[in-house]
Structure formats: structure tokens, C-alpha cells
């Protein structure tokens, strides 16, 4: 076997080895990115669920009912025709 033939075979072997190693590292990178996509997809699903819940809350209550509930619950106000009785007995 001549020197040039051996050198060509060696170079082909080196190129093949480098290619295989590169493919292995690319596959590892792809697997890592697929895991990241799975995590992000799950976060998107959770956020879409939260958005849907918020939209449902907004659809149920119109603006007037919303402010009325805040006035009644947080500020202690009542409606114009409503009678509010307070217990002053101290019990």
C-alpha cells in the first residue's frame, strides 16, 4: 500500500469520526431543546387556562355589578332601597 493511499484512508477515517461525533452532539442538543419545548408548552397551557378563567370572570360580571360588589363587600355600602340593620347589643 502506498503512502498516499494510507494517508487518504486515514483522512477519510478522521472525517467520518468527526462527522459521527458532530451528529452525536447535535442529537444531544436536539433532545435538550425538545425538553425545553415541552416545559414551555406546559407553561403555555397553564397560562391559557388562567386566561380562560379570567375571561369567564369578566364575562359573568359586568362593570356595574363589579363596582356594586366592591362597594357592598369592601366599603360597607348598600343599595338605595336596602335597609341595613346593625347589631348594637355587643354580643
C-alpha positions as CSV (number, residue, x, y, z in Angstrom):
1,X,0.0,0.0,0.0
2,X,1.4,3.4,-0.9
3,X,1.8,6.3,1.5
4,X,-0.8,8.4,-0.3
5,X,-3.4,5.6,-0.2
6,X,-2.8,5.2,3.5
7,X,-3.0,9.0,4.1
8,X,-6.2,9.2,2.1
9,X,-7.8,6.3,4.1
10,X,-6.6,8.0,7.4
11,X,-8.1,11.3,6.3
12,X,-11.4,9.7,5.4
13,X,-11.5,7.9,8.8
14,X,-10.8,11.2,10.6
15,X,-13.6,13.0,8.6
16,X,-16.0,10.1,9.3
17,X,-15.1,10.2,13.0
18,X,-15.6,13.9,13.3
19,X,-18.9,13.7,11.4
20,X,-20.2,11.0,13.8
21,X,-19.1,12.9,16.9
22,X,-20.8,16.0,15.5
23,X,-24.0,14.1,14.8
24,X,-24.0,12.8,18.4
25,X,-23.6,16.2,19.9
26,X,-26.3,17.6,17.6
27,X,-28.7,14.8,18.7
28,X,-28.0,15.7,22.4
29,X,-28.7,19.4,21.6
30,X,-31.9,18.4,19.9
31,X,-33.0,16.3,22.8
32,X,-32.3,19.2,25.2
33,X,-34.3,21.6,23.0
34,X,-37.2,19.2,22.9
35,X,-37.3,19.1,26.7
36,X,-37.3,22.9,26.8
37,X,-40.2,22.9,24.3
38,X,-42.2,20.5,26.5
39,X,-41.7,22.7,29.5
40,X,-42.6,25.9,27.7
41,X,-45.7,24.2,26.1
42,X,-46.8,23.2,29.6
43,X,-46.4,26.8,30.8
44,X,-48.4,28.0,27.8
45,X,-51.2,25.6,28.7
46,X,-51.3,26.8,32.3
47,X,-51.3,30.4,31.2
48,X,-54.1,29.8,28.7
49,X,-56.1,28.1,31.5
50,X,-55.6,31.1,33.7
51,X,-56.6,33.5,30.9
52,X,-59.7,31.5,30.3
53,X,-60.7,31.7,34.0
54,X,-60.1,35.4,33.9
55,X,-62.2,35.8,30.8
56,X,-65.0,33.8,32.4
57,X,-64.9,36.1,35.5
58,X,-65.1,39.2,33.3
59,X,-67.9,37.7,31.3
60,X,-70.0,36.9,34.4
61,X,-69.8,40.3,36.0
62,X,-70.5,43.5,34.1
63,X,-68.9,46.7,35.2
64,X,-71.8,47.9,37.3
65,X,-72.1,44.6,39.2
66,X,-68.4,44.6,39.8
67,X,-68.4,48.1,41.3
68,X,-71.5,47.3,43.3
69,X,-70.0,44.2,44.8
70,X,-66.9,46.2,45.8
71,X,-69.0,48.9,47.4
72,X,-71.0,46.3,49.3
73,X,-68.3,43.9,50.3
74,X,-65.3,46.2,50.9
75,X,-66.7,49.6,51.7
76,X,-69.9,48.5,53.6
77,X,-72.3,50.4,51.3
78,X,-75.8,49.2,50.5
79,X,-78.3,49.8,47.8
80,X,-80.7,52.8,47.8
81,X,-83.7,50.6,48.7
82,X,-81.9,48.4,51.1
83,X,-82.2,48.5,54.8
84,X,-79.2,47.6,56.8
85,X,-79.5,46.6,60.5
86,X,-76.6,46.7,62.8
87,X,-76.3,44.7,66.0
88,X,-75.6,47.1,68.8
89,X,-76.1,44.6,71.6
90,X,-72.4,43.8,71.8
91,X,-72.9,40.0,71.5
